[in-house]
Amino acid sequence: MTVDNMLAEIRDANLNYLMLAQQMIRADKATAIFRLGIDAQIAELIEGLSNAQLLKLAGTNMMLARFRFDDGAILGMLTNYNKDRALAHSHAAILMAGQAVEEFA
């Protein structure tokens, strides 16, 4: 994969993420905040973006979405549990709900 191809893939992923996030926020803000792992201020900003602003933000060369599973236990629950997957996913959701939203300075 060339650098240009990789940057194009990042832009596509960013646009898809932003469009999905905006739809989720508009449909049910509280649930979207939890599922996206963002705070209310960021949710408000994403919700208010115009299409032109979405495209401009998506055009950055950095991934906007962040992999949230820094805790190996949570990632293990989501990937390795074969018995009662629904219970493992519920347990992971409970653990993630207890994590604070990260702030970037």
Protein Blocks (a to p, Z undefined) as FASTA:
>chain_A
ZZklmmmmmmmmmmmmmmmmmmmmmmommlmmmmnopafklmmmmmmpcfklmmmmmmpc
bdfbdcfblblklmmmmmmmmghkllmmmmmmmmmmmpccdddZZ
